[in-house]
Amino acid sequence: MKRNERLITGLLRQVATRDVVVLDDLGGSHRRLAALTYIAVQYGFRYEETNRNGPALQVRLVRDLRPEARERSTAALSRLADGRAPGMRPGTLKPLPDVAPAVGLLKARIEFDSLADDLDLRRKAVFMIASATLMALLLIPAGWRASLAASATMALVFTVFLRLEVVRKDRLARRLRAAGMI
């Protein structure tokens, strides 16, 4: 049995026996978790939250008690007899073109929530400043110019990475706000 089939089978076991489903991904793949979340939504669950446990991501889903969720669940159960996960290509976690936008929004939500769990920017900035200062101190024997150039370059690279993270988080927030998900 392939990995995707094992993941789907494990998800379906949880869906059949629990009111709260927890999906784990050791690699932290937002795409894979979004596809599994979409499948669970089709079986009458709704997205609750995402937590980061080291390199692993955990998505928590709870049973949705609304009537439209029950209708989705009934329709998904009838398709289960065909042996396919609802909205996915057979044997994979790749969404069909008609559900790709919905899976993309779930992916954005999972990514946004996992970024919110990251260390805050102040801690990262303090770590990066300390690293640049340490680099400068270690390179003093090579000369003050080399030391200054190395620490300035390191500080510039760290600043760019912090800014990119802020821009990425803002872009995800705008996309989710436009879709009404936050």
C-alpha positions, 0 to 999 in steps of 0.5 A, a space after each residue: 500500500 502506498 503512503 497516500 493510500 495509508 494516509 487516506 485509510 488512517 483518516 477514514 478510520 478516524 472519521 468513522 470512529 471519532 468526533 475529533 480528528 487529528 492529522 499529523 505530518 512529520 514533514 510539515 507538508 501544507 499541501 498534503 494536510 490540506 488535501 486530507 483536510 478537504 477529504 475530512 470536510 467532505 465526510 462532515 468535519 470542519 477545520 479547527 486549528 493547526 499546531 506546530 510540534 517541532 518539525 511536525 504539523 498537526 491539524 485538528 478537525 471537529 465534527 460539523 453538526 450543520 445539515 449541509 455537512 450531513 448531506 456532504 457526508 452522505 454523498 461522500 459515503 456513496 462515492 466511497 464505494 467507488 474506491 476514490 477519495 472525494 475530490 482527489 485523483 485516484 490513489 493520490 492526494 492531488 485535487 481534481 481541477 474543480 476542487 483545487 481552489 477549495 484545497 488551495 484555501 485550506 492550504 493557505 489557512 493551514 500555512 497561516 496558522 502554522 506561521 502564527 505558531 512560529 517564534 515571534 519576530 522579536 525573538 528571531 531578530 534577537 537571535 539573528 543580531 546575536 549571530 551577526 555579532 558573534 560572526 563579527 567577533 570570531 572574524 576579528 583576527 582576520 581583520 576588522 574590515 572582513 569582520 565588519 563585512 561578514 557581520 553586515 552581510 549576515 545582518 542584511 540576509 537575516 533582515 531580508 528573510 524576516 521581511 519575506 516572512 512578514 510579507 508572506 504572512 500578510 499575503 496569506 491573511 489578505 487571501 483568507 480575508 477575501 475568502 471570508 475564512 478569517 
